[in-house]
């Protein structure tokens, strides 16, 4: 079973990934915000920004770079080309590679968007006694493409993607309340209970990530997911893009509580 280093610093996490360690970031650098990545050519950047503005639950924007930029104030000293554990390179709407470093394919016209990630609120869930089954089982979080369509924007369209965590029935309200306080990292669940209402036929076959075994009394709880822009890339087929591999985030220096609404 994978044991992520909860107590490591964000800088140490990024250094490990820069050195080639490649694994999902759930549980890393507990208490620090994580972010999804999508980088597109500048002539597609407005489409992505408008898509995010129209679909804030799955696409809460934390930062946007200048064209060609590879740094962010969210993680001083980080390089967006090397400091995530795994990436996806997209051509014409298809992922063609999943390297651990994209410095050789990064382009001067790429605009990078950092999108809030639900791993950020997992520390609050853990502190409140809500178990994280995927972390316990050493697995990536399970993610599913749903039957709900996002609001189109420019050339971008596509379905909502959700992440799922099994939560004991008596703690579902707690999970809803705590995550609702963090809208910048997806906020409250979009659904709890029957996955068929989201068009999900089989929880054992996620579209991204790993299946997660529920325990007796657990309820599947679904949050909007930052992999949604990748579903939009697949549906809309821009000529080139770089994203994180699902579950493999940028670990930032920002404390989780900075995104908590009081």
DODRENDO-199341 format. One line per field, with one value per residue (C-alpha): x, y, z; chain; residue in one letter. Coordinates in nm, 3 decimals, decimal comma. Layout:
// residues N
u <- [X|...];
v <- [Y|...];
w <- [Z|...];
chain <- [A|...];
res <- [A|...];
// end
This chain:
// residues 262
u <- [0,000|0,127|0,186|0,195|0,407|0,140|0,392|0,629|0,661|0,526|0,879|0,999|0,704|0,779|1,148|1,057|0,837|1,102|1,346|1,110|0,880|0,545|0,234|-0,101|-0,072|-0,365|-0,230|0,088|0,185|-0,129|-0,277|-0,158|-0,364|-0,325|-0,405|-0,499|-0,312|-0,431|-0,202|-0,327|-0,200|-0,275|-0,540|-0,739|-0,682|-0,994|-1,207|-1,065|-1,111|-1,471|-1,540|-1,409|-1,614|-1,929|-1,856|-1,707|-1,789|-1,558|-1,323|-1,241|-0,942|-0,664|-0,405|-0,332|0,013|0,130|0,198|0,502|0,507|0,613|0,594|0,315|0,301|0,105|0,429|0,740|1,036|0,822|0,844|0,515|0,703|0,875|0,721|0,402|0,445|0,290|0,149|-0,062|0,031|-0,268|-0,281|-0,607|-0,812|-0,627|-0,375|-0,061|0,185|0,201|0,556|0,693|0,848|0,720|1,008|1,091|0,741|0,644|0,582|0,632|0,267|0,117|-0,106|-0,133|-0,441|-0,424|-0,762|-0,870|-0,847|-1,063|-0,753|-0,727|-1,031|-0,931|-0,732|-1,047|-1,238|-0,967|-0,955|-1,332|-1,309|-1,435|-1,234|-1,059|-1,096|-0,873|-0,586|-0,639|-0,626|-0,326|-0,522|-0,585|-0,928|-1,200|-1,328|-1,622|-1,759|-2,125|-2,435|-2,439|-2,311|-2,112|-2,216|-2,025|-1,783|-1,636|-1,494|-1,498|-1,774|-1,795|-1,941|-1,898|-1,643|-1,682|-1,459|-1,614|-1,536|-1,727|-1,842|-2,013|-2,382|-2,365|-2,086|-2,228|-2,376|-2,039|-1,859|-2,113|-2,084|-1,705|-1,649|-1,918|-1,688|-1,424|-1,582|-1,240|-1,159|-1,496|-1,707|-1,999|-2,082|-2,293|-2,460|-2,470|-2,625|-2,735|-2,461|-2,713|-2,853|-2,521|-2,520|-2,254|-2,324|-2,053|-1,853|-1,597|-1,500|-1,397|-1,303|-0,995|-0,812|-0,867|-1,176|-1,225|-1,373|-1,655|-1,725|-2,066|-2,269|-2,072|-2,254|-2,091|-2,046|-1,956|-1,777|-1,721|-1,371|-1,087|-1,045|-1,354|-1,134|-0,969|-1,309|-1,359|-1,026|-1,139|-1,473|-1,339|-1,001|-0,769|-0,449|-0,224|-0,249|-0,068|-0,247|-0,172|-0,240|-0,560|-0,478|-0,122|-0,140|0,076|0,133|0,135|0,259|-0,086|-0,250|-0,590|-0,755|-0,685|-0,958|-1,203|-1,507|-1,597];
v <- [0,000|0,346|0,570|0,936|1,164|1,378|1,585|1,669|2,031|2,143|2,224|1,876|1,719|1,914|1,824|1,455|1,481|1,681|1,399|1,147|1,017|0,964|0,888|1,048|1,343|1,266|1,285|1,475|1,788|1,783|2,128|2,271|2,344|2,132|2,242|2,091|2,209|2,285|2,470|2,567|2,782|3,150|3,152|2,901|3,071|3,288|2,982|2,809|3,119|3,160|2,788|2,816|3,129|2,957|2,633|2,743|2,426|2,197|2,474|2,721|2,920|2,981|3,135|3,202|3,254|3,486|3,311|3,090|3,137|2,839|2,985|3,074|3,274|2,982|2,781|3,004|2,834|2,574|2,501|2,397|2,186|1,957|1,976|1,771|1,395|1,312|1,503|1,441|1,574|1,624|1,651|1,708|1,611|1,289|1,219|1,094|1,071|1,074|1,189|1,298|1,611|1,830|2,077|1,940|1,997|2,318|2,606|2,979|3,045|2,824|2,985|2,773|2,763|2,629|2,495|2,416|2,050|1,852|1,697|2,035|1,976|1,623|1,749|1,905|1,582|1,377|1,613|1,575|1,196|1,145|0,851|0,881|0,532|0,591|0,711|0,420|0,179|0,344|0,431|0,730|0,885|0,747|0,989|0,951|1,123|1,208|1,264|1,633|1,872|2,180|2,515|2,556|2,846|2,944|2,630|2,432|2,195|1,872|1,676|1,728|1,496|1,407|1,254|1,001|0,926|0,662|0,829|0,661|0,753|0,930|1,157|1,264|1,582|1,660|1,611|1,836|2,111|2,116|2,112|2,375|2,615|2,575|2,679|2,758|2,385|2,257|2,316|2,098|1,768|1,776|1,445|1,175|0,832|0,653|0,691|0,616|0,968|1,093|0,836|0,625|0,259|0,092|0,246|-0,033|0,107|0,472|0,671|0,807|0,701|0,374|0,193|0,245|-0,023|0,101|-0,043|-0,145|0,167|0,389|0,621|0,729|1,107|1,297|1,629|1,833|1,754|1,950|1,678|1,832|2,051|1,733|1,596|1,928|1,884|1,539|1,676|1,992|1,877|2,178|2,106|2,096|2,107|1,992|1,890|1,706|1,334|1,278|1,266|1,400|1,763|2,064|2,086|2,458|2,655|2,803|2,685|2,521|2,766|3,054|2,909|2,848|3,074|3,159];
w <- [0,000|-0,092|0,210|0,100|0,321|0,485|0,680|0,396|0,285|-0,053|-0,171|-0,073|-0,254|-0,570|-0,546|-0,523|-0,832|-1,019|-0,942|-1,104|-0,832|-1,005|-0,802|-0,717|-0,480|-0,247|0,108|0,017|0,216|0,428|0,481|0,150|-0,157|-0,468|-0,823|-1,158|-1,467|-1,818|-2,061|-2,407|-2,694|-2,642|-2,916|-2,707|-2,371|-2,383|-2,456|-2,147|-1,932|-2,047|-1,999|-1,643|-1,574|-1,696|-1,507|-1,174|-0,978|-1,180|-1,298|-1,017|-1,143|-0,889|-1,124|-1,492|-1,640|-1,913|-2,247|-2,204|-1,828|-1,618|-1,266|-1,026|-0,703|-0,558|-0,546|-0,537|-0,702|-0,879|-1,250|-1,406|-1,664|-1,415|-1,068|-1,111|-1,079|-1,416|-1,714|-2,020|-2,364|-2,595|-2,973|-3,159|-2,856|-2,776|-2,499|-2,674|-2,383|-2,001|-1,919|-1,584|-1,741|-2,026|-2,058|-2,403|-2,543|-2,361|-2,602|-2,570|-2,659|-2,386|-2,125|-1,810|-1,590|-1,235|-1,127|-0,770|-0,666|-0,425|-0,265|-0,092|0,129|0,224|0,522|0,666|0,608|0,775|1,074|1,118|1,116|0,760|0,623|0,287|0,147|-0,158|0,062|0,304|0,010|-0,156|-0,469|-0,688|-0,638|-0,867|-1,133|-1,370|-1,679|-1,612|-1,821|-1,723|-1,988|-1,895|-2,034|-2,365|-2,414|-2,748|-2,902|-2,575|-2,473|-2,281|-1,989|-1,617|-1,455|-1,087|-0,822|-0,583|-0,220|-0,020|0,301|0,599|0,590|0,924|0,800|0,463|0,612|0,773|0,442|0,268|0,529|0,539|0,165|0,103|0,289|0,015|-0,318|-0,472|-0,459|-0,592|-0,283|-0,179|-0,348|-0,662|-0,572|-0,306|-0,349|-0,664|-0,930|-1,205|-1,160|-1,299|-1,577|-1,403|-1,473|-1,265|-0,979|-1,020|-1,361|-1,322|-1,632|-1,453|-1,139|-0,955|-0,825|-0,454|-0,231|-0,009|0,334|0,466|0,537|0,299|0,056|-0,272|-0,265|-0,581|-0,620|-0,936|-1,062|-1,220|-1,484|-1,649|-1,876|-2,003|-2,104|-2,286|-2,466|-2,580|-2,702|-2,863|-3,002|-2,982|-3,174|-2,865|-2,486|-2,173|-1,854|-1,534|-1,541|-1,340|-0,970|-1,018|-0,903|-0,839|-0,464|-0,377|-0,079|-0,012|0,308|0,271|0,509|0,269|0,047|0,333|0,348|0,707];
chain <- [A|A|A|A|A|A|A|A|A|A|A|A|A|A|A|A|A|A|A|A|A|A|A|A|A|A|A|A|A|A|A|A|A|A|A|A|A|A|A|A|A|A|A|A|A|A|A|A|A|A|A|A|A|A|A|A|A|A|A|A|A|A|A|A|A|A|A|A|A|A|A|A|A|A|A|A|A|A|A|A|A|A|A|A|A|A|A|A|A|A|A|A|A|A|A|A|A|A|A|A|A|A|A|A|A|A|A|A|A|A|A|A|A|A|A|A|A|A|A|A|A|A|A|A|A|A|A|A|A|A|A|A|A|A|A|A|A|A|A|A|A|A|A|A|A|A|A|A|A|A|A|A|A|A|A|A|A|A|A|A|A|A|A|A|A|A|A|A|A|A|A|A|A|A|A|A|A|A|A|A|A|A|A|A|A|A|A|A|A|A|A|A|A|A|A|A|A|A|A|A|A|A|A|A|A|A|A|A|A|A|A|A|A|A|A|A|A|A|A|A|A|A|A|A|A|A|A|A|A|A|A|A|A|A|A|A|A|A|A|A|A|A|A|A|A|A|A|A|A|A|A|A|A|A|A|A|A|A|A|A|A|A];
res <- [X|X|X|X|X|X|X|X|X|X|X|X|X|X|X|X|X|X|X|X|X|X|X|X|X|X|X|X|X|X|X|X|X|X|X|X|X|X|X|X|X|X|X|X|X|X|X|X|X|X|X|X|X|X|X|X|X|X|X|X|X|X|X|X|X|X|X|X|X|X|X|X|X|X|X|X|X|X|X|X|X|X|X|X|X|X|X|X|X|X|X|X|X|X|X|X|X|X|X|X|X|X|X|X|X|X|X|X|X|X|X|X|X|X|X|X|X|X|X|X|X|X|X|X|X|X|X|X|X|X|X|X|X|X|X|X|X|X|X|X|X|X|X|X|X|X|X|X|X|X|X|X|X|X|X|X|X|X|X|X|X|X|X|X|X|X|X|X|X|X|X|X|X|X|X|X|X|X|X|X|X|X|X|X|X|X|X|X|X|X|X|X|X|X|X|X|X|X|X|X|X|X|X|X|X|X|X|X|X|X|X|X|X|X|X|X|X|X|X|X|X|X|X|X|X|X|X|X|X|X|X|X|X|X|X|X|X|X|X|X|X|X|X|X|X|X|X|X|X|X|X|X|X|X|X|X|X|X|X|X|X|X];
// end
